[in-house]
Amino acid sequence: MIKKKVKVESLGTSGKVTFEKDEGSRSQKNMVVLKELTKRYKQLLALDNVSIEIKEGEIFGYIGPNGAGKTTTIKIMVDLIKKTSGETFIDGYPMPEQKEEVHKLIGYLPQQVAFQQWRTVDQALTTFGKLSGVNPQEIERSIVELLDLLKLSDVRYKKIVELSGGMIQKLGFVQALLHKPKLLILDEPLSGLDPESRYQVKQILKDMSKQGTTVFFSSHILSDVQDIATKIGILNWGHIVTIGTMEELKEELIKENKVEIVLSKNSGKWTKLRSQSGIKKIKEIAPDKLLVHFESKDKSGEIIHQLIEGLLSNDCHIRSIIPVVPNLDEVYQQYLNGGGNT
């Protein structure tokens, strides 16, 4: 298929930042392929046969306890450390065999952002742009647009030493975007940011994903991962525990359905429904609020319909019925504790 470049735009605070993408490139080709990636440090097995596939345009959230091997994976992907065995492909290029081609495609933000403190923001970004092979005229335009996008325009000529930790973190994000990469590899990109800045960066990542940019990021802030990741991988002790969308991870773990029912009128006769077929238990968790556990996920719609009819016939009026589903924190803990299929 012949690919045509089209331009798409993301709003900054006072303008638009334009990224190019391939028209028709959303055919879901693999941007990242890790095959049986293994890393040993003498007797320590840091990564054990890790295999991951990430489609173009996906946002992959990589989570796991400290020491699980997340940063090791990322450093192998960008060729900062060597793998013991396995294969790494970025947009079809093998790493590290074709690292020069790969480095043109990726924007990398390490866990610890390091800039020369005596330099100004403009000087630092100009140097990074040159190292990334960006045209001098393009560097100037990108610096202006990206500083505006991250609300850092007013610090352009300040020295790095004068910036707060959060500003330096966002500055690291800017340098990763300077050459408009096809793949962003980010190690704890939201660490140290205030809530407003976290929201801002997450929106930028979601916009870039829609434009075709692939994002691979690690984070210990699970709510942020849940907010933006289209696919999640859980790593523990160097092993991949599971990979899937948030819905797939939930579906695999949920053994029974639960709904929360809020009553606008409570006759107290709902206790008669505890013996209804398909209901495991009903508990009043607060005044006029019931938690209903079903025996299984099968036929839950039919069971809920019978439950509603039973409540109404027993003079209980319903204000709301809400399914109870686990958040990523709960899913994560269940998988680490052996609740998922490993």
Secondary structure, DSSP 8 states (H G I E B T S, - for coil): ---EEEEEEEE-SSSEEEEEEEET--S--EEEEEEEEEEEETTEEEEEEEEEEEETT-EEEEE--TTSSHHHHHHHHTTSS--SEEEEEETTEEETTTHHHHHHHEEEE-SS----TTSBHHHHHHHHHHHTT--HHHHHHHHHHHHHHTT-GGGTTSBGGGS-HHHHHHHHHHHHHTT--SEEEEESTTTT--HHHHHHHHHHHHHHHHTT-EEEEE-S-HHHHHHH-SEEEEEETTEEEEEE-HHHHHHHH--S-EEEEEEEE--SGGGGGGGSTTEEEEEEEETTEEEEEES-STTHHHHHHHHHHHHHHTT-EEEEEEE----HHHHHHHHHTT-S--
